[in-house]
Amino acid sequence: MLSLLEKGGHIGPVVAPARVYAPQEDTLLLAEALERQPLRRGADVLDVGTGGGALALAAARRGACVTAVDRAWRAVLTTRINAALARLSVEVLCGDLLAPVSGRRFDLILCNPPYVPAPDPGLPRHGPAVAWDAGPDGRALVDRVIDGAADLLRPGGVLLLVHSGLCGVVPTLARLNRSGLRAVVADRRYIPFGPVLTSRRQWLEERELIVPGEEKEELVIFHAERTE
């Protein structure tokens, strides 16, 4: 059983077995943004790449009608178990990013996608790296979510997206605005490199994604609203 309650009280305990993304600092930062976001009871919320379902459950606790999506059946089953343990109603679907909810509309979309730059140009299909590797620039999945989010949001609906500053903050803001969303940076936080970035330090330096001696990663929350 894993919990981030001691770090801020925004995420309740969730079961996160092996190969399911457990709540970490990016989850907590997005949960804090969710806590600040006005959310009427019964609002339709989509959690994309739900992992163990921590964010989906946080939205459900606020009375939202929540749909959670993950491409890994292990994550789908884990989220269903966590929802049952918490006695919360969450619709959990298996599929690729936004595809399972095509044609539907939401008041709020939450997304903590894989975003870690990786030497391999392809995306992993198996193993724990599925939860974080996202191509050489880290944008393979981020950009797909951005390009499809506006069509799933009602007027006034909001996308809350988190990713590493290594992916580029300016490109994300520009792409969100081009997609028809009014986007701003809502929050930022620096955290020490974890094991994955530490192991890739030399490659990241060679790609000029970090400077020599850099030891912290910036996490960025984007708030993007559909105005029409």
N, CA, C and O of each residue as an XYZ file, in Angstrom:
912
protein
N       0.853     -1.193      0.000
C       0.000      0.000      0.000
C       0.885      1.239      0.000
O       1.780      1.363      0.837
N       0.640      2.167     -0.943
C       1.439      3.373     -1.054
C       0.550      4.583     -0.825
O      -0.634      4.560     -1.160
N       1.113      5.636     -0.257
C       0.344      6.837      0.002
C       1.243      8.056     -0.041
O       2.413      7.996      0.336
N       0.667      9.192     -0.518
C       1.366     10.473     -0.446
C       0.643     11.412      0.518
O       0.851     12.624      0.471
N      -0.186     10.878      1.373
C      -0.935     11.719      2.307
C      -0.010     12.574      3.155
O      -0.317     13.732      3.441
N       1.113     12.012      3.555
C       2.002     12.755      4.431
C       2.654     13.941      3.737
O       3.224     14.801      4.408
N       2.586     14.009      2.418
C       3.210     15.095      1.679
C       2.229     16.206      1.334
O       2.636     17.224      0.773
N       0.981     16.044      1.644
C       0.099     17.147      1.309
C      -1.366     16.848      1.510
O      -2.179     17.772      1.514
N      -1.733     15.593      1.678
C      -3.116     15.270      1.964
C      -4.021     15.232      0.769
O      -5.235     15.116      0.941
N      -3.489     15.323     -0.463
C      -4.341     15.372     -1.642
C      -4.574     14.006     -2.247
O      -5.496     13.849     -3.047
N      -3.778     13.016     -1.899
C      -3.893     11.686     -2.484
C      -4.076     10.671     -1.361
O      -3.291     10.615     -0.414
N      -5.122      9.880     -1.488
C      -5.338      8.829     -0.516
C      -4.497      7.612     -0.833
O      -3.827      7.582     -1.865
N      -4.515      6.615      0.022
C      -3.716      5.412     -0.208
C      -4.206      4.635     -1.418
O      -5.410      4.502     -1.635
N      -3.267      4.124     -2.204
C      -3.606      3.282     -3.343
C      -2.675      2.082     -3.379
O      -1.508      2.171     -3.000
N      -3.207      0.964     -3.838
C      -2.401     -0.214     -4.099
C      -1.691     -0.008     -5.429
O      -2.319      0.388     -6.411
N      -0.389     -0.272     -5.473
C       0.366     -0.121     -6.719
C       1.320     -1.296     -6.856
O       2.462     -1.212     -6.404
N       0.880     -2.392     -7.469
C       1.747     -3.555     -7.626
C       2.859     -3.299     -8.633
O       2.898     -2.253     -9.281
N       3.748     -4.250     -8.754
C       4.860     -4.123     -9.696
C       4.329     -3.852    -11.101
O       3.309     -4.397    -11.522
N       5.067     -2.983    -11.816
C       4.766     -2.605    -13.200
C       3.533     -1.721    -13.348
O       3.042     -1.521    -14.459
N       3.032     -1.192    -12.236
C       2.000     -0.162    -12.291
C       2.577      1.098    -11.672
O       3.135      1.060    -10.575
N       2.442      2.227    -12.383
C       3.057      3.478    -11.939
C       2.469      3.915    -10.602
O       1.272      4.178    -10.490
N       3.321      3.986     -9.602
C       2.891      4.395     -8.265
C       2.910      5.910     -8.144
O       3.686      6.565     -8.841
N       2.075      6.492     -7.275
C       2.084      7.949     -7.093
C       3.471      8.462     -6.727
O       4.119      7.955     -5.811
N       3.912      9.484     -7.467
C       5.202     10.111     -7.212
C       5.025     11.619     -7.200
O       3.901     12.115     -7.125
N       6.137     12.356     -7.274
C       6.060     13.814     -7.140
C       5.197     14.449     -8.223
O       4.484     15.416     -7.955
N       5.252     13.911     -9.457
C       4.421     14.494    -10.512
C       2.943     14.260    -10.235
O       2.109     15.120    -10.522
N       2.616     13.091     -9.673
C       1.234     12.814     -9.286
C       0.764     13.791     -8.215
O      -0.343     14.325     -8.285
N       1.612     14.014     -7.236
C       1.266     14.926     -6.147
C       1.056     16.345     -6.661
O       0.108     17.020     -6.261
N       1.941     16.797     -7.548
C       1.820     18.154     -8.085
C       0.514     18.314     -8.869
O      -0.159     19.340     -8.764
N       0.163     17.297     -9.651
C      -1.082     17.356    -10.405
C      -2.289     17.270     -9.470
O      -3.314     17.903     -9.723
N      -2.176     16.496     -8.399
C      -3.258     16.423     -7.418
C      -3.479     17.765     -6.740
O      -4.616     18.136     -6.451
N      -2.406     18.491     -6.487
C      -2.540     19.826     -5.891
C      -3.232     20.782     -6.858
O      -4.042     21.611     -6.444
N      -2.909     20.663     -8.154
C      -3.590     21.485     -9.156
C      -5.072     21.126     -9.234
O      -5.920     22.007     -9.377
N      -5.378     19.848     -9.143
C      -6.772     19.406     -9.117
C      -7.493     19.980     -7.911
O      -8.644     20.404     -8.020
N      -6.833     19.998     -6.770
C      -7.441     20.537     -5.550
C      -7.817     22.014     -5.719
O      -8.823     22.470     -5.177
N      -7.006     22.749     -6.468
C      -7.275     24.182     -6.687
C      -8.332     24.422     -7.765
O      -8.927     25.499     -7.820
N      -8.564     23.445     -8.607
C      -9.467     23.618     -9.741
C     -10.925     23.572     -9.300
O     -11.335     22.601     -8.663
N     -11.726     24.596     -9.621
C     -13.159     24.522     -9.301
C     -13.778     23.308     -9.994
O     -13.521     23.062    -11.172
N     -14.587     22.560     -9.266
C     -15.151     21.331     -9.820
C     -16.524     21.115     -9.198
O     -16.643     20.796     -8.016
N     -17.551     21.294    -10.010
C     -18.909     21.095     -9.497
C     -19.180     19.610     -9.281
O     -18.576     18.755     -9.929
N     -20.075     19.325     -8.385
C     -20.468     17.931     -8.151
C     -21.125     17.385     -9.422
O     -21.992     18.038    -10.002
N     -20.719     16.206     -9.848
C     -21.261     15.608    -11.062
C     -20.525     15.989    -12.323
O     -20.911     15.563    -13.411
N     -19.468     16.785    -12.209
C     -18.674     17.148    -13.387
C     -18.054     15.893    -13.989
O     -17.710     14.952    -13.273
N     -17.918     15.890    -15.306
C     -17.320     14.757    -16.012
C     -15.809     14.957    -16.095
O     -15.332     15.930    -16.680
N     -15.064     14.027    -15.505
C     -13.609     14.124    -15.424
C     -12.984     12.907    -16.094
O     -13.435     11.777    -15.903
N     -11.946     13.153    -16.877
C     -11.191     12.083    -17.531
C      -9.762     12.087    -16.998
O      -9.101     13.125    -16.977
N      -9.294     10.925    -16.571
C      -7.908     10.754    -16.124
C      -7.194      9.863    -17.152
O      -7.482      8.670    -17.256
N      -6.269     10.449    -17.901
C      -5.589      9.748    -18.988
C      -4.258      9.195    -18.488
O      -3.446      9.933    -17.931
N      -4.034      7.896    -18.687
C      -2.829      7.261    -18.169
C      -2.916      7.153    -16.660
O      -2.036      7.628    -15.943
N      -3.964      6.536    -16.188
C      -4.312      6.596    -14.762
C      -3.353      5.847    -13.850
O      -3.273      6.164    -12.663
N      -2.615      4.851    -14.371
C      -1.732      4.075    -13.500
C      -2.535      3.353    -12.432
O      -3.425      2.562    -12.744
N      -2.221      3.623    -11.177
C      -2.962      3.008    -10.079
C      -4.243      3.723     -9.720
O      -4.964      3.280     -8.826
N      -4.550      4.839    -10.405
C      -5.826      5.517    -10.203
C      -5.854      6.585     -9.136
O      -6.937      7.016     -8.740
N      -4.704      7.031     -8.652
C      -4.693      8.003     -7.552
C      -5.437      9.285     -7.905
O      -6.219      9.786     -7.097
N      -5.204      9.822     -9.106
C      -5.857     11.078     -9.493
C      -7.340     10.867     -9.767
O      -8.165     11.714     -9.427
N      -7.676      9.739    -10.379
C      -9.085      9.431    -10.626
C      -9.858      9.373     -9.309
O     -10.971      9.890     -9.213
N      -9.263      8.743     -8.301
C      -9.927      8.639     -7.005
C     -10.030     10.006     -6.330
O     -11.027     10.301     -5.671
N      -9.002     10.839     -6.494
C      -9.049     12.180     -5.903
C     -10.197     12.989     -6.493
O     -10.877     13.720     -5.772
N     -10.416     12.862     -7.802
C     -11.536     13.562     -8.437
C     -12.870     12.977     -7.998
O     -13.828     13.714     -7.766
N     -12.933     11.651     -7.885
C     -14.178     11.005     -7.461
C     -14.556     11.405     -6.040
O     -15.739     11.537     -5.726
N     -13.564     11.598     -5.184
C     -13.844     12.019     -3.806
C     -14.504     13.397     -3.763
O     -15.192     13.740     -2.801
N     -14.284     14.180     -4.820
C     -14.906     15.507     -4.874
C     -16.282     15.464     -5.528
O     -16.881     16.509     -5.779
N     -16.783     14.267     -5.803
C     -18.127     14.130     -6.345
C     -18.212     14.143     -7.849
O     -19.311     14.228     -8.399
N     -17.079     14.061     -8.540
C     -17.076     14.057    -10.000
C     -17.456     12.683    -10.535
O     -17.298     11.670     -9.854
N     -17.961     12.668    -11.766
C     -18.181     11.428    -12.508
C     -16.904     11.153    -13.295
O     -16.619     11.847    -14.271
N     -16.145     10.164    -12.890
C     -14.775      9.986    -13.374
C     -14.659      8.796    -14.313
O     -15.173      7.710    -14.044
N     -13.961      9.035    -15.431
C     -13.547      7.973    -16.339
C     -12.026      7.956    -16.348
O     -11.390      8.995    -16.527
N     -11.444      6.782    -16.157
C      -9.990      6.628    -16.156
C      -9.587      5.701    -17.296
O     -10.257      4.706    -17.569
N      -8.471      6.044    -17.964
C      -8.001      5.260    -19.102
C      -6.535      4.895    -18.909
O      -5.737      5.719    -18.463
N      -6.188      3.673    -19.244
C      -4.785      3.263    -19.299
C      -4.651      2.178    -20.358
O      -5.576      1.393    -20.570
N      -3.506      2.132    -21.021
C      -3.325      1.124    -22.063
C      -2.889     -0.221    -21.493
O      -2.893     -1.222    -22.209
N      -2.517     -0.259    -20.226
C      -2.052     -1.502    -19.599
C      -3.184     -2.125    -18.787
O      -3.754     -1.478    -17.909
N      -3.506     -3.385    -19.084
C      -4.572     -4.054    -18.348
C      -4.254     -4.157    -16.860
O      -5.153     -4.117    -16.021
N      -2.967     -4.291    -16.542
C      -2.586     -4.369    -15.130
C      -2.991     -3.084    -14.396
O      -3.476     -3.136    -13.266
N      -2.789     -1.940    -15.042
C      -3.177     -0.661    -14.438
C      -4.689     -0.534    -14.344
O      -5.217     -0.050    -13.343
N      -5.385     -0.970    -15.392
C      -6.851     -0.919    -15.377
C      -7.402     -1.722    -14.207
O      -8.258     -1.239    -13.465
N      -6.915     -2.940    -14.044
C      -7.388     -3.784    -12.948
C      -7.024     -3.196    -11.588
O      -7.806     -3.269    -10.641
N      -5.814     -2.604    -11.500
C      -5.391     -1.989    -10.241
C      -6.300     -0.824     -9.867
O      -6.695     -0.684     -8.709
N      -6.632      0.008    -10.849
C      -7.512      1.149    -10.572
C      -8.899      0.685    -10.161
O      -9.514      1.266     -9.266
N      -9.389     -0.354    -10.809
C     -10.695     -0.895    -10.411
C     -10.668     -1.402     -8.970
O     -11.616     -1.199     -8.212
N      -9.586     -2.053     -8.607
C      -9.451     -2.546     -7.225
C      -9.384     -1.377     -6.247
O     -10.047     -1.391     -5.210
N      -8.581     -0.361     -6.579
C      -8.456      0.795     -5.688
C      -9.785      1.530     -5.534
O     -10.119      1.991     -4.443
N     -10.537      1.640     -6.622
C     -11.846      2.287     -6.534
C     -12.785      1.483     -5.639
O     -13.529      2.048     -4.837
N     -12.744      0.171     -5.784
C     -13.604     -0.673     -4.950
C     -13.211     -0.570     -3.478
O     -14.076     -0.485     -2.606
N     -11.903     -0.579     -3.202
C     -11.440     -0.468     -1.821
C     -11.849      0.870     -1.203
O     -12.162      0.948     -0.015
N     -11.842      1.928     -2.031
C     -12.210      3.262     -1.545
C     -13.714      3.501     -1.572
O     -14.193      4.533     -1.102
N     -14.458      2.540     -2.127
C     -15.910      2.652     -2.263
C     -16.285      3.882     -3.081
O     -17.170      4.657     -2.719
N     -15.576      4.028     -4.198
C     -15.820      5.127     -5.114
C     -16.163      4.560     -6.488
O     -15.679      3.498     -6.879
N     -17.004      5.287     -7.204
C     -17.412      4.864     -8.542
C     -16.509      5.505     -9.591
O     -16.493      6.728     -9.730
N     -15.753      4.686    -10.334
C     -14.886      5.154    -11.410
C     -15.034      4.196    -12.587
O     -14.887      2.984    -12.432
N     -15.323      4.739    -13.749
C     -15.333      3.936    -14.970
C     -13.891      3.806    -15.451
O     -13.230      4.822    -15.670
N     -13.392      2.604    -15.617
C     -12.004      2.381    -15.995
C     -11.952      1.630    -17.321
O     -12.483      0.526    -17.439
N     -11.310      2.237    -18.313
C     -11.260      1.680    -19.661
C      -9.824      1.377    -20.063
O      -8.896      2.076    -19.655
N      -9.645      0.339    -20.858
C      -8.326     -0.007    -21.378
C      -8.216      0.474    -22.823
O      -9.074      0.170    -23.652
N      -7.162      1.221    -23.118
C      -6.981      1.700    -24.481
C      -5.872      2.723    -24.561
O      -5.262      3.079    -23.553
N      -5.616      3.189    -25.762
C      -4.501      4.083    -26.046
C      -4.907      5.540    -25.870
O      -5.657      6.083    -26.681
N      -4.414      6.163    -24.821
C      -4.624      7.588    -24.558
C      -6.101      7.974    -24.670
O      -6.916      7.498    -23.879
N      -6.461      8.820    -25.630
C      -7.816      9.365    -25.712
C      -8.768      8.508    -26.534
O      -9.971      8.770    -26.554
N      -8.260      7.506    -27.199
C      -9.083      6.722    -28.125
C     -10.325      6.102    -27.486
O     -11.384      6.116    -28.113
N     -10.245      5.556    -26.263
C     -11.433      4.896    -25.689
C     -12.607      5.829    -25.419
O     -13.729      5.361    -25.222
N     -12.372      7.144    -25.405
C     -13.458      8.078    -25.093
C     -13.752      9.010    -26.264
O     -14.317     10.087    -26.075
N     -13.372      8.602    -27.460
C     -13.637      9.411    -28.643
C     -15.124      9.718    -28.758
O     -15.965      8.831    -28.609
N     -15.438     10.983    -29.025
C     -16.827     11.404    -29.177
C     -17.491     11.860    -27.895
O     -18.589     12.415    -27.936
N     -16.852     11.640    -26.760
C     -17.415     12.085    -25.487
C     -16.889     13.478    -25.140
O     -15.955     13.970    -25.774
N     -17.488     14.106    -24.138
C     -17.077     15.441    -23.723
C     -16.891     15.462    -22.206
O     -17.615     14.802    -21.461
N     -15.898     16.241    -21.774
C     -15.542     16.296    -20.357
C     -15.376     17.746    -19.902
O     -15.082     18.643    -20.692
N     -15.577     17.938    -18.598
C     -15.341     19.254    -17.998
C     -13.883     19.426    -17.589
O     -13.379     20.547    -17.519
N     -13.209     18.313    -17.319
C     -11.823     18.359    -16.869
C     -11.091     17.100    -17.343
O     -11.595     15.985    -17.211
N      -9.901     17.304    -17.893
C      -9.032     16.191    -18.265
C      -7.746     16.302    -17.453
O      -7.112     17.358    -17.424
N      -7.366     15.220    -16.800
C      -6.112     15.130    -16.057
C      -5.174     14.216    -16.827
O      -5.594     13.166    -17.314
N      -3.914     14.598    -16.942
C      -2.997     13.735    -17.679
C      -1.576     13.837    -17.143
O      -0.979     14.913    -17.104
N      -1.053     12.688    -16.733
C       0.337     12.548    -16.334
C       0.944     11.474    -17.246
O       1.078     10.317    -16.848
N       1.310     11.871    -18.477
C       1.737     10.873    -19.465
C       3.210     10.518    -19.298
O       3.930     11.220    -18.588
N       3.673      9.447    -19.934
C       5.120      9.231    -20.031
C       5.773     10.436    -20.714
O       5.286     10.901    -21.745
N       6.865     10.939    -20.149
C       7.484     12.141    -20.713
C       9.015     12.161    -20.581
O       9.633     13.185    -20.871
N       9.625     11.080    -20.161
C      11.074     11.092    -19.955
C      11.791     10.896    -21.287
O      11.534      9.905    -21.970
N      12.685     11.812    -21.679
C      13.479     11.606    -22.893
C      14.289     10.320    -22.797
O      14.877     10.011    -21.761
N      14.306      9.573    -23.908
C      14.958      8.265    -23.914
C      15.812      8.106    -25.172
O      15.437      8.602    -26.234
N      16.947      7.427    -25.069
C      17.807      7.229    -26.243
C      17.135      6.441    -27.351
O      17.420      6.666    -28.528
N      16.247      5.518    -26.998
C      15.579      4.692    -28.000
C      14.483      5.501    -28.684
O      13.600      6.018    -28.000
N      14.509      5.629    -30.021
C      13.476      6.414    -30.701
C      12.090      5.793    -30.647
O      11.093      6.501    -30.787
N      12.008      4.480    -30.446
C      10.708      3.822    -30.333
C      10.205      3.833    -28.913
O      10.962      4.068    -27.971
N       8.918      3.576    -28.764
C       8.312      3.516    -27.435
C       8.331      2.079    -26.937
O       8.052      1.162    -27.710
N       8.653      1.857    -25.663
C       8.657      0.489    -25.127
C       7.251     -0.081    -25.106
O       6.278      0.633    -24.868
N       7.159     -1.374    -25.359
C       5.864     -2.052    -25.325
C       5.668     -2.854    -24.048
O       4.541     -3.181    -23.677
N       6.757     -3.163    -23.390
C       6.679     -3.997    -22.187
C       7.639     -3.444    -21.133
O       8.535     -2.657    -21.438
N       7.432     -3.871    -19.897
C       8.338     -3.503    -18.823
C       8.002     -2.173    -18.192
O       7.125     -1.456    -18.674
N       8.700     -1.833    -17.107
C       8.381     -0.614    -16.359
C       8.588      0.670    -17.149
O       7.939      1.676    -16.859
N       9.489      0.662    -18.155
C       9.764      1.890    -18.913
C       8.556      2.381    -19.694
O       8.525      3.537    -20.116
N       7.557      1.523    -19.894
C       6.328      1.945    -20.561
C       5.715      3.150    -19.847
O       5.073      3.991    -20.477
N       5.916      3.228    -18.536
C       5.297      4.285    -17.728
C       6.030      5.611    -17.821
O       5.500      6.631    -17.380
N       7.261      5.630    -18.395
C       7.965      6.919    -18.419
C       8.682      7.245    -19.724
O       8.796      8.427    -20.048
N       9.170      6.282    -20.490
C       9.930      6.611    -21.704
C       9.015      7.162    -22.789
O       7.924      6.638    -23.014
N       9.468      8.234    -23.471
C       8.615      8.909    -24.456
C       9.417      9.460    -25.632
O       9.154     10.566    -26.104
N      10.392      8.689    -26.103
C      11.155      9.109    -27.270
C      12.254     10.098    -26.935
O      12.341     10.564    -25.799
N      13.110     10.433    -27.923
C      14.293     11.265    -27.665
C      14.007     12.646    -27.090
O      14.833     13.188    -26.356
N      12.844     13.229    -27.412
C      12.522     14.553    -26.862
C      11.479     14.479    -25.751
O      11.103     15.508    -25.190
N      11.010     13.283    -25.429
C      10.020     13.117    -24.364
C       8.612     13.544    -24.716
O       7.747     13.607    -23.842
N       8.363     13.844    -26.006
C       7.084     14.427    -26.391
C       6.176     13.474    -27.176
O       5.106     13.882    -27.627
N       6.582     12.228    -27.343
C       5.827     11.318    -28.207
C       4.367     11.193    -27.793
O       3.486     11.119    -28.650
N       4.100     11.170    -26.494
C       2.731     11.030    -26.007
C       2.129     12.362    -25.590
O       0.928     12.584    -25.742
N       2.970     13.249    -25.064
C       2.502     14.585    -24.679
C       1.810     15.274    -25.854
O       0.713     15.810    -25.699
N       2.442     15.262    -27.025
C       1.879     15.960    -28.179
C       0.571     15.330    -28.655
O      -0.329     16.034    -29.112
N       0.467     14.025    -28.549
C      -0.779     13.363    -28.962
C      -1.930     13.759    -28.048
O      -3.051     13.967    -28.514
N      -1.663     13.863    -26.762
C      -2.707     14.299    -25.826
C      -3.117     15.734    -26.123
O      -4.305     16.052    -26.166
N      -2.135     16.593    -26.325
C      -2.441     17.996    -26.621
C      -3.301     18.113    -27.871
O      -4.283     18.856    -27.885
N      -2.938     17.387    -28.912
C      -3.644     17.508    -30.189
C      -5.084     17.008    -30.114
O      -5.921     17.443    -30.905
N      -5.394     16.104    -29.181
C      -6.742     15.567    -29.108
C      -7.604     16.104    -27.993
O      -8.810     15.858    -27.973
N      -7.010     16.837    -27.057
C      -7.753     17.229    -25.859
C      -8.892     18.199    -26.140
O      -9.970     18.060    -25.563
N      -8.678     19.173    -27.009
C      -9.697     20.198    -27.244
C     -11.017     19.586    -27.702
O     -12.085     20.049    -27.304
N     -10.953     18.553    -28.533
C     -12.171     17.931    -29.044
C     -12.952     17.198    -27.961
O     -14.135     16.907    -28.139
N     -12.303     16.898    -26.846
C     -12.974     16.173    -25.760
C     -13.461     17.088    -24.648
O     -14.138     16.638    -23.724
N     -13.120     18.371    -24.731
C     -13.510     19.310    -23.685
C     -14.752     20.097    -24.070
O     -14.897     20.534    -25.212
N     -15.640     20.270    -23.113
C     -16.756     21.186    -23.298
C     -16.238     22.628    -23.267
O     -15.147     22.872    -22.750
N     -16.991     23.578    -23.805
C     -16.592     24.981    -23.635
C     -16.412     25.308    -22.151
O     -17.284     25.016    -21.332
N     -15.292     25.905    -21.823
C     -14.963     26.171    -20.428
C     -14.246     25.024    -19.753
O     -13.795     25.155    -18.615
N     -14.133     23.892    -20.445
C     -13.431     22.744    -19.890
C     -11.937     22.965    -19.838
O     -11.401     23.805    -20.561
N     -11.258     22.208    -18.978
C      -9.842     22.449    -18.694
C      -9.047     21.146    -18.804
O      -9.494     20.084    -18.371
N      -7.870     21.260    -19.390
C      -6.863     20.197    -19.365
C      -5.799     20.572    -18.345
O      -5.228     21.660    -18.418
N      -5.525     19.677    -17.390
C      -4.401     19.819    -16.470
C      -3.377     18.749    -16.843
O      -3.638     17.553    -16.712
N      -2.221     19.191    -17.304
C      -1.192     18.307    -17.839
C       0.113     18.541    -17.096
O       0.479     19.686    -16.830
N       0.819     17.468    -16.757
C       2.121     17.602    -16.127
C       3.173     16.924    -16.991
O       2.937     15.850    -17.544
N       4.334     17.557    -17.104
C       5.487     16.880    -17.698
C       6.773     17.570    -17.256
O       6.743     18.618    -16.610
N       7.880     16.974    -17.608
C       9.188     17.502    -17.233
C       9.544     18.720    -18.075
O       9.179     18.810    -19.247
N      10.263     19.654    -17.461
C      10.785     20.775    -18.214
C      11.762     20.349    -19.295
O      12.028     21.117    -20.220
N      12.303     19.135    -19.196
C      13.214     18.629    -20.222
C      12.517     18.489    -21.564
O      13.175     18.489    -22.604
N      11.193     18.370    -21.556
C      10.429     18.243    -22.801
C      10.236     19.583    -23.507
O       9.910     19.627    -24.694
N      10.438     20.670    -22.771
C      10.254     21.996    -23.342
C       8.931     22.611    -22.929
O       7.866     22.108    -23.288
N       8.999     23.694    -22.179
C       7.796     24.379    -21.724
C       7.178     25.217    -22.843
O       5.966     25.182    -23.055
N       8.012     25.966    -23.554
C       7.515     26.836    -24.632
C       6.824     26.037    -25.734
O       5.746     26.437    -26.173
N       7.401     24.916    -26.203
C       6.693     24.130    -27.224
C       5.319     23.629    -26.772
O       4.385     23.567    -27.571
N       5.200     23.277    -25.506
C       3.905     22.811    -25.011
C       2.888     23.940    -24.984
O       1.748     23.753    -25.409
N       3.278     25.098    -24.496
C       2.356     26.239    -24.483
C       1.922     26.602    -25.899
O       0.745     26.866    -26.148
N       2.877     26.614    -26.822
C       2.554     26.969    -28.203
C       1.602     25.952    -28.821
O       0.643     26.327    -29.496
N       1.858     24.686    -28.596
C       1.010     23.649    -29.190
C      -0.388     23.663    -28.585
O      -1.373     23.482    -29.301
N      -0.485     23.875    -27.284
C      -1.792     23.974    -26.641
C      -2.593     25.137    -27.212
O      -3.781     24.997    -27.500
N      -1.952     26.264    -27.372
C      -2.652     27.429    -27.909
C      -3.065     27.219    -29.363
O      -4.142     27.653    -29.771
N      -2.215     26.556    -30.145
C      -2.572     26.260    -31.540
C      -3.755     25.298    -31.621
O      -4.519     25.327    -32.586
N      -3.901     24.455    -30.618
C      -4.978     23.463    -30.637
C      -6.330     24.058    -30.255
O      -7.349     23.369    -30.290
N      -6.336     25.333    -29.891
C      -7.586     25.986    -29.524
C      -7.809     26.131    -28.037
O      -8.910     26.467    -27.601
N      -6.764     25.877    -27.245
C      -6.860     26.011    -25.798
C      -6.052     27.217    -25.333
O      -4.994     27.517    -25.886
N      -6.553     27.896    -24.324
C      -5.821     29.022    -23.734
C      -4.987     28.478    -22.578
O      -5.523     28.061    -21.551
N      -3.657     28.489    -22.763
C      -2.782     27.740    -21.857
C      -1.857     28.662    -21.073
O      -1.372     29.676    -21.576
N      -1.630     28.267    -19.815
C      -0.661     28.944    -18.956
C       0.056     27.882    -18.120
O      -0.437     26.766    -17.953
N       1.217     28.250    -17.606
C       1.893     27.407    -16.618
C       1.259     27.690    -15.264
O       1.263     28.827    -14.792
N       0.713     26.647    -14.642
C       0.006     26.810    -13.371
C       0.892     26.568    -12.159
O       0.635     27.100    -11.079
N       1.948     25.756    -12.339
C       2.816     25.447    -11.202
C       4.104     24.847    -11.727
O       4.144     24.287    -12.822
N       5.169     24.972    -10.925
C       6.462     24.383    -11.261
C       7.115     23.940     -9.966
O       6.927     24.544     -8.910
N       7.888     22.867    -10.076
C       8.604     22.391     -8.894
C       9.859     21.641     -9.331
O       9.835     20.873    -10.293
N      10.959     21.877     -8.609
C      12.205     21.159     -8.897
C      12.347     20.001     -7.918
O      12.136     20.143     -6.713
N      12.713     18.851     -8.477
C      12.947     17.663     -7.651
C      14.278     17.039     -8.055
O      14.696     17.199     -9.202
N      14.954     16.338     -7.159
C      16.213     15.673     -7.521
C      15.993     14.616     -8.599
O      14.941     13.979     -8.655
N      16.992     14.441     -9.449
C      16.920     13.370    -10.439
C      16.649     12.040     -9.752
O      17.244     11.730     -8.719
N      15.753     11.263    -10.331
C      15.546      9.900     -9.882
C      16.519      8.962    -10.571
O      17.405      9.407    -11.301
N      16.359      7.666    -10.343
C      17.297      6.685    -10.919
C      17.361      6.715    -12.442
O      18.438      6.535    -13.012
N      16.225      6.940    -13.119
C      16.219      6.898    -14.584
C      17.025      8.058    -15.159
O      17.895      7.840    -16.002
N      16.754      9.281    -14.720
C      17.496     10.425    -15.245
C      18.961     10.374    -14.826
O      19.842     10.763    -15.593
N      19.220      9.905    -13.632
C      20.608      9.778    -13.183
C      21.382      8.834    -14.099
O      22.530      9.109    -14.450
N      20.757      7.724    -14.486
C      21.427      6.759    -15.352
C      21.643      7.298    -16.760
O      22.486      6.784    -17.495
N      20.884      8.338    -17.148
C      20.983      8.904    -18.499
C      21.694     10.250    -18.518
O      21.644     10.971    -19.515
N      22.354     10.586    -17.417
C      22.945     11.915    -17.303
C      23.867     12.244    -18.483
O      23.765     13.326    -19.061
N      24.761     11.325    -18.844
C      25.700     11.602    -19.933
C      24.966     11.823    -21.255
O      25.290     12.747    -22.002
N      23.986     10.983    -21.539
C      23.212     11.131    -22.778
C      22.445     12.455    -22.778
O      22.389     13.133    -23.804
N      21.862     12.826    -21.656
C      21.134     14.095    -21.568
C      22.060     15.282    -21.777
O      21.676     16.269    -22.404
N      23.286     15.191    -21.251
C      24.270     16.249    -21.469
C      24.658     16.329    -22.935
O      24.766     17.422    -23.490
N      24.869     15.175    -23.570
C      25.233     15.155    -24.986
C      24.131     15.749    -25.856
O      24.409     16.381    -26.875
N      22.890     15.545    -25.454
C      21.743     16.109    -26.193
C      21.486     17.565    -25.814
O      20.607     18.213    -26.382
N      22.254     18.077    -24.851
C      22.116     19.450    -24.346
C      20.737     19.681    -23.728
O      20.200     20.788    -23.771
N      20.178     18.623    -23.157
C      18.930     18.755    -22.411
C      19.190     19.172    -20.971
O      18.312     19.729    -20.312
N      20.406     18.901    -20.481
C      20.834     19.395    -19.180
C      22.259     19.909    -19.326
O      22.949     19.594    -20.295
N      22.687     20.698    -18.359
C      24.066     21.185    -18.351
C      24.877     20.281    -17.432
O      24.315     19.670    -16.523
N      26.182     20.182    -17.648
C      27.006     19.336    -16.779
C      26.828     19.700    -15.311
O      26.863     20.875    -14.944
N      26.640     18.698    -14.488
C      26.469     18.908    -13.056
C      25.040     19.139    -12.625
O      24.769     19.217    -11.427
N      24.105     19.253    -13.577
C      22.704     19.461    -13.207
C      22.175     18.238    -12.481
O      22.436     17.107    -12.892
N      21.435     18.456    -11.407
C      20.976     17.344    -10.570
C      19.485     17.388    -10.262
O      18.968     16.515     -9.565
N      18.791     18.399    -10.777
C      17.365     18.505    -10.487
C      16.559     18.642    -11.772
O      16.998     19.235    -12.758
N      15.363     18.068    -11.717
C      14.430     18.117    -12.827
C      13.278     19.052    -12.461
O      12.791     19.033    -11.331
N      12.847     19.866    -13.420
C      11.693     20.728    -13.201
C      10.422     20.014    -13.666
O      10.343     19.555    -14.805
N       9.448     19.924    -12.793
C       8.121     19.446    -13.163
C       7.226     20.654    -13.391
O       7.270     21.620    -12.630
N       6.415     20.598    -14.440
C       5.598     21.742    -14.844
C       4.143     21.308    -15.006
O       3.853     20.294    -15.641
N       3.236     22.084    -14.426
C       1.804     21.874    -14.599
C       1.273     22.904    -15.588
O       1.502     24.103    -15.431
N       0.562     22.429    -16.605
C      -0.066     23.306    -17.600
C      -1.576     23.293    -17.384
O      -2.190     22.238    -17.220
N      -2.162     24.496    -17.388
C      -3.613     24.674    -17.279
C      -4.074     25.227    -18.616
O      -3.710     26.338    -19.002
N      -4.888     24.432    -19.326
C      -5.316     24.829    -20.670
C      -6.834     24.761    -20.749
O      -7.422     23.704    -20.515
N      -7.472     25.877    -21.077
C      -8.930     25.976    -21.070
C      -9.473     26.116    -22.487
O      -8.936     26.866    -23.303
N     -10.539     25.386    -22.761
C     -11.251     25.582    -24.022
C     -12.227     26.735    -23.843
O     -13.148     26.654    -23.030
N     -12.032     27.783    -24.586
C     -12.809     29.008    -24.386
C     -14.033     29.086    -25.279
O     -14.904     29.924    -25.041
N     -14.129     28.250    -26.288
C     -15.294     28.306    -27.205
C     -16.071     27.006    -27.146
O     -17.078     26.856    -27.838
